[in-house]
Amino acid sequence: MLKTRILTAIVLIPLFLGALFFLPDPAWIAVTMAVSILASREWVRLAGFPKGYADVYPMMTFLLSVFMLWLIHTDASNILYFYLASALFWLIVVPLWLALGWHVRNPFVMAMVGWIVLMPTWLALIDLRLHGPWLLFGVMAVVWIADTSAYFSGRLFGEHKLAPLISPGKTWEGVAGASAAVAVYAWALIFFGDTASLAIGPFWLIPCSLLLMGFSIVGDLFESQLKRNAGLKDSGNILPGHGGILDRIDSMTAALPLAALGLMLTQFMS
């Protein structure tokens, strides 16, 4: 399994970096849209949709994506409403969902939830990249560093479970390790990176990075709850050794729209 994971990563990382830094904007939009549509197909399994939705829901996701692009092309400020919907979902709905252990199986509700999870994430991938590939890379790096450091610090020191009924492997020690690593990363960006494009004071970078890390953990826990409710280990099997696309972007679905919203609001206020 470990060998398969490593081989898959060796293939995926150069492909992702090449797309991030070298694809023209229309191609990046098309590629990320395709990934979102594939993720929507996995959402069908997590949501427990009846048979037949495996093709219908991704097609509806494609049509919704085209409509959203048209809305934003008509008035770029429309993107703000999608980010606000995402923020309200992750700030209010998901904490309640996790705390109360909701097990939702209404197809209409779960279809809406899937789009609230996936669509703002896709828009953030486009929006943040328009500000520069390095900005998007830097935000995604917060999530990657948090995930990696939480895994290793949890393995080494983990004793106190973070959410034993949702994801027994996650620990508070893992959260502490992730917080320390993300703080060091943000500190390094302040002193050695270019923070001019962030539209915030450099020393806001550490608390903002920790906030993104916190949301990335919530995103991870939310997908874990859905998989547990659906009786699934992984959202899919498209990535050998890694599971599905949703397994790889679960943390991003909460963090990226929040980062894009924060950037937009700071630009409005500046």
C-alpha positions in Angstrom: 0.0 0.0 0.0 2.8 2.5 0.9 4.6 1.7 -2.3 1.5 2.4 -4.3 0.8 5.6 -2.5 4.3 6.8 -3.2 4.2 5.9 -6.8 0.9 7.7 -7.3 2.3 10.8 -5.6 5.4 10.7 -7.8 3.1 10.8 -10.8 0.5 13.3 -9.5 2.8 15.9 -8.0 4.6 16.9 -11.2 1.3 16.9 -13.1 -0.3 19.1 -10.6 2.6 21.6 -10.3 2.9 21.7 -14.1 -0.8 22.5 -14.5 -0.7 25.0 -11.6 2.2 27.0 -13.0 2.1 26.5 -16.7 -1.5 26.0 -17.9 -3.2 29.0 -19.4 -6.3 30.2 -17.4 -8.9 28.6 -19.7 -7.1 25.2 -19.5 -6.8 25.5 -15.7 -10.6 26.2 -15.5 -11.3 23.2 -17.6 -9.0 20.8 -15.7 -10.3 21.9 -12.3 -13.9 21.7 -13.5 -13.2 18.1 -14.7 -11.8 17.2 -11.2 -14.9 18.7 -9.6 -17.2 16.7 -11.8 -15.3 13.5 -10.9 -15.5 14.4 -7.2 -19.3 14.9 -7.7 -19.5 11.3 -8.9 -17.9 10.2 -5.7 -20.3 12.4 -3.7 -23.1 10.2 -5.1 -21.6 7.3 -3.1 -21.1 9.3 0.1 -24.6 10.8 -0.1 -26.2 7.4 -0.6 -28.1 8.5 -3.6 -30.5 6.0 -5.3 -29.2 4.1 -8.4 -29.1 6.2 -11.5 -27.7 9.3 -9.8 -24.1 8.4 -10.7 -24.6 9.9 -14.2 -27.3 12.5 -13.4 -25.6 14.3 -10.6 -22.2 14.9 -12.4 -24.1 16.1 -15.4 -26.0 18.5 -13.2 -22.7 19.6 -11.6 -21.3 20.3 -15.1 -24.4 22.5 -16.0 -24.2 24.3 -12.7 -20.5 25.0 -13.3 -21.2 26.5 -16.7 -24.0 28.6 -15.1 -21.7 29.8 -12.3 -19.0 30.8 -14.8 -21.6 32.8 -16.8 -22.8 34.5 -13.6 -19.2 35.5 -12.7 -18.4 36.6 -16.2 -21.5 38.8 -16.1 -20.5 40.3 -12.8 -17.3 39.2 -11.0 -18.7 40.3 -7.7 -21.2 37.4 -7.8 -18.4 35.1 -6.7 -18.7 36.7 -3.2 -22.1 35.1 -2.7 -20.7 31.6 -3.3 -17.9 32.2 -0.8 -20.3 33.5 1.8 -22.6 30.5 1.4 -19.5 28.3 1.9 -18.4 30.2 5.0 -21.8 29.9 6.6 -21.9 26.2 5.8 -18.5 25.5 7.4 -19.0 28.0 10.3 -22.5 27.0 11.4 -23.9 23.9 9.6 -20.9 21.6 9.7 -20.1 22.1 13.4 -23.8 21.3 14.2 -23.7 18.4 11.8 -20.7 16.9 13.6 -21.8 17.7 17.1 -25.2 16.2 16.7 -24.1 13.3 14.5 -26.6 14.0 11.7 -27.2 11.1 9.3 -28.8 12.9 6.3 -30.1 10.7 3.5 -32.5 13.1 1.8 -31.3 13.2 -1.9 -32.3 16.8 -2.4 -30.6 18.0 0.7 -27.4 16.0 0.0 -27.3 17.3 -3.6 -27.3 20.8 -2.2 -24.7 20.0 0.3 -22.5 18.4 -2.3 -22.6 21.6 -4.4 -21.9 23.8 -1.4 -18.9 21.7 -0.7 -17.5 21.3 -4.2 -18.5 24.4 -6.2 -16.9 27.2 -4.0 -13.8 25.0 -3.8 -13.6 24.9 -7.6 -14.1 28.7 -7.8 -11.4 29.3 -5.2 -9.0 27.2 -7.2 -9.6 29.5 -10.2 -9.9 32.8 -8.2 -6.8 32.3 -6.1 -4.7 31.3 -9.1 -5.7 34.5 -11.0 -3.9 36.3 -8.2 -0.9 34.2 -8.9 0.0 30.5 -8.9 2.3 31.0 -5.9 -0.6 32.4 -3.9 -2.7 29.3 -4.5 0.3 27.1 -3.8 1.0 28.9 -0.6 -2.6 28.5 0.7 -2.6 24.8 -0.3 0.7 24.3 1.4 -0.9 25.3 4.7 -3.3 22.3 4.3 -0.6 19.9 3.2 1.8 20.9 6.0 -1.1 20.6 8.5 -2.1 17.2 7.3 1.4 15.8 7.2 2.5 17.2 10.6 -0.7 16.1 12.2 -0.2 12.6 10.9 3.4 12.2 12.2 2.9 14.0 15.5 -0.3 12.0 16.1 1.6 8.8 15.4 4.4 9.7 17.7 2.6 11.4 20.6 -1.1 10.9 20.1 -3.0 9.8 23.2 -6.1 12.1 23.4 -8.6 11.5 20.7 -9.9 14.5 18.8 -13.2 13.0 17.6 -13.3 9.3 18.5 -16.8 8.7 17.1 -15.9 10.2 13.7 -12.2 9.6 13.1 -10.5 7.6 15.8 -7.1 8.1 14.4 -7.1 11.9 14.9 -5.7 13.2 18.2 -5.2 16.6 19.9 -1.5 16.0 19.8 -1.8 15.8 16.1 -3.6 19.2 16.1 -0.8 20.6 18.3 1.8 19.3 15.9 0.0 20.8 12.9 -0.4 24.1 14.7 3.3 24.3 15.4 4.3 23.4 11.9 1.8 25.8 10.2 3.0 28.6 12.5 6.6 28.0 11.6 5.6 27.9 7.9 3.8 31.3 8.2 6.7 32.8 10.1 9.1 31.7 7.4 6.8 33.3 4.8 6.8 36.6 6.8 10.6 36.8 6.8 11.6 35.1 3.6 8.6 35.2 1.3 6.7 37.8 -0.7 3.6 38.7 1.2 2.8 41.9 -0.8 0.0 40.3 -2.7 -1.9 39.2 0.4 -3.4 42.6 1.2 -3.0 42.0 5.0 -0.2 42.9 7.4 2.5 40.3 7.5 2.0 39.5 11.2 -1.7 38.6 10.4 -0.3 35.7 8.4 0.2 33.4 11.4 -3.3 33.7 12.9 -4.9 33.5 9.4 -2.8 30.4 8.6 -3.9 28.8 11.8 -7.5 29.6 11.1 -7.2 27.9 7.7 -5.6 24.9 9.3 -8.6 24.7 11.7 -11.0 24.7 8.9 -9.0 22.1 7.0 -9.4 19.8 10.0 -13.2 20.5 10.0 -13.3 19.6 6.3 -11.5 16.4 7.0 -13.8 15.4 9.9 -16.9 16.2 7.8 -15.9 13.8 5.0 -14.9 11.2 7.6 -18.4 11.5 9.1 -20.0 11.1 5.7 -17.9 8.0 5.0 -18.7 6.5 8.3 -22.4 7.1 7.8 -22.2 5.5 4.3 -20.1 2.6 5.5 -17.2 3.5 3.2 -13.4 3.5 3.9 -12.7 5.7 0.9 -14.7 8.0 -1.3 -13.5 6.2 -4.4 -10.6 4.3 -5.9 -9.5 6.6 -8.8 -6.1 7.3 -7.1 -4.3 4.1 -6.3 -3.2 3.9 -2.7 -5.0 7.2 -1.9 -8.7 6.5 -2.4 -10.8 9.0 -4.2 -10.5 12.6 -5.2 -12.7 13.7 -2.2 -10.2 11.9 0.1 -7.5 14.1 -1.2 -9.4 17.4 -1.2 -11.6 17.1 1.9 -9.4 19.5 3.9 -9.3 21.9 0.9 -13.1 22.2 0.6 -13.3 24.2 3.8 -9.9 26.0 3.6 -9.8 27.3 0.0 -13.1 29.1 -0.1 -12.4 30.7 3.2 -9.0 31.9 2.0 -10.5 33.3 -1.2 -13.3 35.1 0.8 -10.7 36.6 3.2 -8.6 37.8 0.3 -11.6 39.4 -1.4 -12.8 41.1 1.8 -9.4 42.5 2.6 -9.2 43.9 -1.0 -12.6 45.5 -0.6 -11.5 47.2 2.7 -8.1 48.3 1.4 
